[in-house]
Amino acid sequence: MATAAGCTPHGGCSRTQWSHLSKMERMVMSMQDPDQGVKMRSQRLLITVIPHAVAGKDVVEWLVQKFCISEEEALHLGTLLAQYGYIYPLRESRDLTLRPDETPYRFQTPYFWTSTLWPASELDYAIYLAKKNIQKQGVLVDYEKEHYAQLHKKINHAWDLVVMQAREQLRAAKQRRKGDRLVISCQEQTYWLVNKPPIQCFRKALGRNRVKSSVCLEAYLKFSSQHGPHDPIMSGCLPSNPWITDDVTYWTMNAPMVTAPTKLRVERWSFSFRELLDDPMGRGHFMDFLQKEFSAENLSFWEACEELRFGGQAQVPALVDAVYQQFLAPGAARWINIDSRTMECTLEGLRQPHRYVLDAAQLHIYMLMKKDSYPRFLKSDIYKGLLEEAVTPLETKRRSVGCQLHAVVLTVVLPDPVGQVFGKEQSPCPGCPLCC
Amino acid sequence: MAREECKALLDALNKTTACYHHLVLTVGGSADTQDLREELQKTRQKARELAVATGARLTVALRDRGLASEERAEFERLWVAFSGCLDLLEADMRRSLALGAAFPLHAPRRPLVRTGVAGGSSAVAARALSARSLRHEAEGDFDVADLPELEREVLQVGEMIDDMEMKVNVPRWTVQARQAAGAELLSAASAGASSAGGVSVEERAGPCDPSKALAATVFGAVLLMAVILALCVANLS
């Protein structure tokens, strides 16, 4: 069963992306030209004759002539037209492809073009399913039964309207000739085949893990209290805030690579493994530690995977190959230890390398380091030594330009930031433009 | 009683909306004519009148604080159905505006899509207006003159919906529909069974009525012959 690609995700297609639809519509309209359009035939049912049927091969021929393209391309274009619902087959209504033979097709009415009836409303779909239920005496296709049940649950409040409208629409349709009735029901069926609302999305959303708010709020509080002393706005920054005092010592001391990291920075490495890896100095020290433990290949592998994920597209095949040779091949120089299932999946994926092919292995190694090496690092002598050596810069006592005393008042750690604003009255600097 | 009155009005609005939907389906296709546009205009005018009347009655009923809870639940059900119907009508009116503007009839610089629908829709419109037949008085450029009118009416219906939402506050999730899943099958005898045969276009070349008729004729002929033979035998002996 062919369904349209790209545009059908519910609400996922904004109006600006409809240029392909308007191009297809222009193409369909130029096919309608009585002189230069596609040749029309009549469809002969037992008693009724319905006009305006086209054969697949006529469509292909017209496309080849009009756009001077090859037959293969014309076939592809025609199939696209069918998949987006602009033409529909008359015999096998579920097969939305263009066949270059005598298979009859017909054009879809503009009401049911994807661009007119966007987005496909659930109420309309429910009414359509109810109508089909009545006509087929309850015999629906599996996915339609499922959708029916889901819709009944979802828009239960509107179900009276659904039933009423379904009945009335069928009664209104009976006022038409048999041929017209057939055509209109085919049109509607094609529209809903092409534009099935993706009700399955909700199942995924409902299946996602939901955390109790008490749990996540606790985590949030813990994060805030842990990071509070490290925040330059909440707790001030030592030696001084460069924006106030024009003294850039703070920045130079906290540069990515310095010889003597600050104490706050080293403490931050103990909060989470991610913090440690994000800081280049932390990562360097961790690498030293791992080399002592003879498991440095884990971190090297992780870094290589990061480079693959965020690097250039052109380097992907070469990089994947290098990683394989160095880390994954049996008997490699720095062979990493991952479980057999992940190894199998990864080796399978390496046949068609792309930038995310090593994701599973990378995650495995990350969790391994996090659970095993990281706690040991925190207890190790290296880390303890770093903590002791770390410096805490002193607040600078300023005497020069600007209201530095005022700045000092601000940089003292205060639990009540509001108090700082009103602490102006206690400022010991008379005649200062900032305080008065 | 107010409830029966509201229900009757709602049914009429529902019928008119369904007929309007059916008429809008063919705009831009091969059956699109000035007559169709005129039918659309008459149908939507009727629909708007019904909508205003129903809305007024329901608003009065729901704003009455002295209503019993069962009655209120009933009215709320009717209200939800009514506002859904009005949304459908507004959506269809918007689409007919877009399609009517995209497929003008007066100067055929844009040919209509040959959809295979060829017959007239006056029976549908007559059903909507509860009239026996419809008289067409459309001039040559009816569709052009009608478009600004249609635009105004779309805005009016939108305003009506907003207005009613402001006046009456019915939370949708509290309303329990009376119809269960598959309710449409229960009284499908009148609506469905007769049209069930006529709407399948798959492997069978056409509807089964002619073949049934043929079988009935053959059976009747055989029966007749058997009766004649029996009579002959009875006469002879």
Chai-1 contact restraints between the chains, C-beta under 6 A:
chainA,res_idxA,chainB,res_idxB,connection_type,confidence,min_distance_angstrom,max_distance_angstrom,comment,restraint_id
A,Q32,B,P111,contact,1.0,0.0,6.0,A-B,restraint_1
A,Q32,B,V113,contact,1.0,0.0,6.0,A-B,restraint_2
A,Q32,B,R114,contact,1.0,0.0,6.0,A-B,restraint_3
A,D33,B,P111,contact,1.0,0.0,6.0,A-B,restraint_4
A,L45,B,A205,contact,1.0,0.0,6.0,A-B,restraint_5
A,L45,B,G206,contact,1.0,0.0,6.0,A-B,restraint_6
A,L46,B,A205,contact,1.0,0.0,6.0,A-B,restraint_7
A,L46,B,G206,contact,1.0,0.0,6.0,A-B,restraint_8
A,L46,B,P210,contact,1.0,0.0,6.0,A-B,restraint_9
A,I50,B,G116,contact,1.0,0.0,6.0,A-B,restraint_10
A,P51,B,G116,contact,1.0,0.0,6.0,A-B,restraint_11
A,H52,B,R114,contact,1.0,0.0,6.0,A-B,restraint_12
A,H52,B,G116,contact,1.0,0.0,6.0,A-B,restraint_13
A,R106,B,G116,contact,1.0,0.0,6.0,A-B,restraint_14
A,F107,B,V113,contact,1.0,0.0,6.0,A-B,restraint_15
A,F107,B,T115,contact,1.0,0.0,6.0,A-B,restraint_16
A,T109,B,G29,contact,1.0,0.0,6.0,A-B,restraint_17
A,T109,B,T115,contact,1.0,0.0,6.0,A-B,restraint_18
A,P110,B,G28,contact,1.0,0.0,6.0,A-B,restraint_19
A,P110,B,L99,contact,1.0,0.0,6.0,A-B,restraint_20
A,P110,B,V113,contact,1.0,0.0,6.0,A-B,restraint_21
A,Y111,B,L25,contact,1.0,0.0,6.0,A-B,restraint_22
A,T116,B,R95,contact,1.0,0.0,6.0,A-B,restraint_23
A,A130,B,E184,contact,1.0,0.0,6.0,A-B,restraint_24
A,N133,B,E184,contact,1.0,0.0,6.0,A-B,restraint_25
A,I134,B,E184,contact,1.0,0.0,6.0,A-B,restraint_26
A,I134,B,A188,contact,1.0,0.0,6.0,A-B,restraint_27
A,I134,B,G192,contact,1.0,0.0,6.0,A-B,restraint_28
A,Q135,B,G192,contact,1.0,0.0,6.0,A-B,restraint_29
A,Q135,B,A196,contact,1.0,0.0,6.0,A-B,restraint_30
A,Q135,B,V199,contact,1.0,0.0,6.0,A-B,restraint_31
A,G138,B,L185,contact,1.0,0.0,6.0,A-B,restraint_32
A,H152,B,A181,contact,1.0,0.0,6.0,A-B,restraint_33
A,N156,B,A177,contact,1.0,0.0,6.0,A-B,restraint_34
A,H157,B,V80,contact,1.0,0.0,6.0,A-B,restraint_35
A,H157,B,R172,contact,1.0,0.0,6.0,A-B,restraint_36
A,H157,B,V175,contact,1.0,0.0,6.0,A-B,restraint_37
A,A158,B,G84,contact,1.0,0.0,6.0,A-B,restraint_38
A,W159,B,A177,contact,1.0,0.0,6.0,A-B,restraint_39
A,W159,B,Q179,contact,1.0,0.0,6.0,A-B,restraint_40
A,D160,B,A81,contact,1.0,0.0,6.0,A-B,restraint_41
A,D160,B,A177,contact,1.0,0.0,6.0,A-B,restraint_42
A,D160,B,R178,contact,1.0,0.0,6.0,A-B,restraint_43
A,D160,B,Q179,contact,1.0,0.0,6.0,A-B,restraint_44
A,L161,B,A81,contact,1.0,0.0,6.0,A-B,restraint_45
A,L161,B,G84,contact,1.0,0.0,6.0,A-B,restraint_46
A,V163,B,Q179,contact,1.0,0.0,6.0,A-B,restraint_47
A,V163,B,A183,contact,1.0,0.0,6.0,A-B,restraint_48
A,V163,B,E184,contact,1.0,0.0,6.0,A-B,restraint_49
A,M164,B,N14,contact,1.0,0.0,6.0,A-B,restraint_50
A,Q165,B,A18,contact,1.0,0.0,6.0,A-B,restraint_51
A,A166,B,E184,contact,1.0,0.0,6.0,A-B,restraint_52
A,R167,B,A191,contact,1.0,0.0,6.0,A-B,restraint_53
A,E168,B,N14,contact,1.0,0.0,6.0,A-B,restraint_54
A,E168,B,K15,contact,1.0,0.0,6.0,A-B,restraint_55
A,E168,B,A18,contact,1.0,0.0,6.0,A-B,restraint_56
A,Q169,B,A18,contact,1.0,0.0,6.0,A-B,restraint_57
A,L170,B,A191,contact,1.0,0.0,6.0,A-B,restraint_58
A,A172,B,A18,contact,1.0,0.0,6.0,A-B,restraint_59
A,A172,B,C19,contact,1.0,0.0,6.0,A-B,restraint_60
A,A172,B,H22,contact,1.0,0.0,6.0,A-B,restraint_61
A,A172,B,V124,contact,1.0,0.0,6.0,A-B,restraint_62
A,K174,B,S195,contact,1.0,0.0,6.0,A-B,restraint_63
A,Q175,B,A123,contact,1.0,0.0,6.0,A-B,restraint_64
A,Q175,B,V124,contact,1.0,0.0,6.0,A-B,restraint_65
A,Q175,B,R127,contact,1.0,0.0,6.0,A-B,restraint_66
A,R177,B,G119,contact,1.0,0.0,6.0,A-B,restraint_67
A,K178,B,G198,contact,1.0,0.0,6.0,A-B,restraint_68
A,D180,B,V117,contact,1.0,0.0,6.0,A-B,restraint_69
A,D180,B,G119,contact,1.0,0.0,6.0,A-B,restraint_70
A,L182,B,V201,contact,1.0,0.0,6.0,A-B,restraint_71
A,V183,B,G116,contact,1.0,0.0,6.0,A-B,restraint_72
A,V183,B,V117,contact,1.0,0.0,6.0,A-B,restraint_73
A,S185,B,V199,contact,1.0,0.0,6.0,A-B,restraint_74
A,C186,B,V201,contact,1.0,0.0,6.0,A-B,restraint_75
